[in-house]
Every structure is written in structure tokens, then in C-alpha cells.
Amino acid sequence: MQNLKEQFPDIYAAIRDETRRQTETLEMIASENFVSLPVLEALGSVMTNKYAEGYPRARYYGGCDHVDVVEGKARFNVKKLFDAAYANVQPHSGSQANMAAYLTLAKPGDTVMGMHLNHGGHLTHGSPVNFSGRLFNIVPYTISPETGRIDYDLMAKLAREHKPKIIVTGASAYPRIIEFDKVKEICDDVGAYHVADIAHIAGLVATGLHPSPLPYADIVTSTTHKTLRGPRGGLILTNVEGGEFILENMPKPKTMPEAIDAWVFPGCQGGPLMHVIAAKAVAFMEARKPEFAEYQQQVVKNAAVLAETLLSEGYSLVTGGTDNHLILMDLAPKGLQGRAAERALEAAGITTNKNMVPNDPQKPFITSGVRIGTPALTTRGMKEDEMRQIGKMIAYILGDLDDEARQKKVRQEVSELCKKFIFYEIPPE
Ligand SMILES: *Cc1c(COP(=O)(O)O)cnc(C)c1O
């Protein structure tokens, strides 16, 4: 980064300081991860310069031979990874993937069912402040307040009542297995399409640690940067190869893959981010290696050990534990607020985020929960012993949110721990 350092020292310094922050603190935001150096190199490449509207061998611009290679590799490898017949790797983000998926299957004004944001769903699953809530008539389903798990009976009842065009599954803060097969039954029963959004669990799905939605969903969407450990971006998969989708201004009905392609570009996006697609290709190839399966297994083990440790320290977890890469602490029984907990943990060098819990007495800006994930720390090489140590640190901090001496003490312990698990080299001053 010599040129950046000489010509734009402020930006260089911010990148250096961010590298230091990522290296010297414990990153436990469940949606974050650390990409490999080959992924970073592909991201910082001249592929960013290229306009490549269209798809491989069918572009609106010349000079696309080399970008066609990377997009071809990305599509080939992600299809292998998830055992899918079709893939679109162009969505700029998970949100863009969802937009293209919904518009493929439904028209503005149609009814869409998604998991309520306050119950673990995502903004794009129907929040009124998001395109999804503005374009579609949203009927949210929820988790059971008793068990903290998705209430599939309620989902079925709401589906029979409202006859949605789409039921969206997937979540941003749900610690248990999602039963895609059950949702398919409900969809078949009411004639709805099933969109499965595996943004959070893609790495687990790719390695068989979470059931795949591909046999049960019409369209699968995902991000590439969470457990999948690629660059920031989105993707779309399907195993439905036929279908007749009518697109306005298009002469012939389209198959599912053709319709998705058309809704990504030109439907929702312009030129693809070819540097990101090159980095996706690298990440998908990495994810097909045996080491990646071992990594995902460790992610899940680490979350389980962290859950056990916090339970044994007397804390409550939504659903009482976890099946995946994240846990949701319910701090209401201790009379604590999520926001204050997040701040105290951050002061101690542990980065998490506040989160709503079932029947949360607090508003979304305050909350009674904290979401904690293991993907990023597992990438750094941390295992069960470190999770026990970190669980105890978290419990100690939460024991008195106002005790700054505790925070200082743990901050020191965090620094020592981080030094043993360096992942990125910090750029020089
Ligand atoms: C993170 C996430 C997304 C959106 O991803 P962005 O890339 O931030 O747009 C979509 N759905 C779910 C369930 C998510 O967790």
C-alpha cells in the first residue's frame, strides 16, 4: 500500500488502524468474518476497472475475455459447492439478491411472508423501512415466545389465511436449525413460492452442518461474506430449471434461471463488480477444500462451548443453546439492557451487537439481548479453550456493566489472547 501511504496518508492510516482494531480485539459479530489474503488480493485488483454488463459470452461491452474467466469459475465452483443447477454471482449484496429473487417470483403489491425483524428476520424480509416492506404486502411470521423457535404452525395458519405469493425463510439472529422441508410443505399447501435466504448459514450449508434448502426452495439467496468467508456480496441459486415467467417488455416467457438473470441485470443492477466476482471465485474454491469443512465444524463447536460456558455462569440463552454459529443471550432475567451490555463488552475489547429477544420489554434501540458469533474468531484459529476463556470474560463484564476497572482488566487479557492469534499483518506506521 505504498502509493496510498504516500499520496493519501489519512486513508492509509485509517486502513492501518482498522487492521489493528480487527487484530487487537475479539470480533464476535455473528455476521462478520476475515477473508484470506488471496481473496483480498483479488478484491484489490484491476478487475474493478471493467464494465461487463450482461453475462459470460453475452456482454454489452468488448474486452470481456478475462472477466468471463473469473465469472465462469465463480459460477462453476459455487454450483459444485451447493450442488445447485444454476447460480448467479452478480448480486452486489444479500439485499440485492433478495430483491431480484422476489421480483422474479412476485409483483409489487403481492403478499410476501417473512420472519419478523424483531424475531430474528432481516430488513429485506419485509421491514417497512426497506424496499421489501414498501413494494410488497408483508405478513410477518414470528417465533414462539415460549420456545424461542420458529412457530411453523403459526406460519401454516397465516399462509392459509393470507395466501402469500412467497414465503421467505432465513434469519439474521436465529440460533437453531431452520426446517426448510416443513416450509416447503406449507408452500405447496397454499401454492406459494419458497425463497430461502441462507446469508448467515451459507458456510454451514455448504459443508453439510445445516440442512440444505436447495431441494425445498424455488430460489436460494445468500451473502458471500458471513460464514461463507468471501468478499462482501450476494449470490442466487436454484435447482428449478423450467418454468414460464412473463417479464414485461420481454417477448417470450422465461425459465427460472433466465428470469433470475434478467432480474439481476438489467432488472436490479447495472455493471457487475468484477473485482468482487474474482474474489468470490477464490472464496468458492477455498470453500470446496477439506480445510473449510474443518473450519465450519470448529465454528459450530466453538459456539456450543461458548453457550455452555455462559449457561454455567448463570446466563440465559434464547432457545437454551445453539445449533449453529451464533448465540443470543437473553439479559432480561438479569435486568440488563442489550445496548449497555454491548458498550461494556466493547470497552473490554469484545465486539458484539445488541439484539431483540422474544417478548423483549425494551425498544429495538435498547433491547434485552446480545448476539454473539464465532465465525471470525474461528478463522483466527481459536478453539474450545479460548471460547471457555472468552465466555468467562463476557460473564465477568456483564456482572457489573459500570465497573471500568473490570473492563480495563479484561481489555488487557483480550490483548494478550489476540497476540497469540494474529491473522493480518498490521501495515507499518
Ligand atoms: C446479512 C443478511 C442479508 C443482507 O446482506 P447485505 O449484504 O448486508 O445486503 C440478507 N438476509 C439475511 C438473512 C442476512 O442476515
The ligand as a Tripos MOL2 file, in Angstrom:
@<TRIPOS>MOLECULE
LIG
   15    15     1     0     0
SMALL
NO_CHARGES

@<TRIPOS>ATOM
      1 C1        -26.9200  -10.1020    6.1320 C.3       1 LIG1
      2 C2        -28.2090  -10.5600    5.6130 C.ar      1 LIG1
      3 C3        -28.7220  -10.1030    4.3790 C.ar      1 LIG1
      4 C4        -28.2070   -8.9170    3.5940 C.3       1 LIG1
      5 O1        -26.9460   -8.7800    3.3150 O.3       1 LIG1
      6 P1        -26.2800   -7.4040    2.8360 P.3       1 LIG1
      7 O2        -25.1390   -7.9070    2.0110 O.co2     1 LIG1
      8 O3        -25.9070   -6.6720    4.0560 O.co2     1 LIG1
      9 O4        -27.2690   -6.6690    1.9980 O.co2     1 LIG1
     10 C5        -29.8770  -10.6730    3.8860 C.ar      1 LIG1
     11 N1        -30.5030  -11.6280    4.5790 N.ar      1 LIG1
     12 C6        -30.0680  -12.0690    5.7680 C.ar      1 LIG1
     13 C7        -30.8400  -13.1350    6.4740 C.3       1 LIG1
     14 C8        -28.9280  -11.5360    6.3370 C.ar      1 LIG1
     15 O5        -28.5190  -11.9540    7.5370 O.3       1 LIG1
@<TRIPOS>BOND
     1     1     2 1
     2     2     3 ar
     3     2    14 ar
     4     3     4 1
     5     3    10 ar
     6     4     5 1
     7     5     6 1
     8     6     7 2
     9     6     8 1
    10     6     9 1
    11    10    11 ar
    12    11    12 ar
    13    12    13 1
    14    12    14 ar
    15    14    15 1
@<TRIPOS>SUBSTRUCTURE
     1 LIG1         1 GROUP 0 **** ****
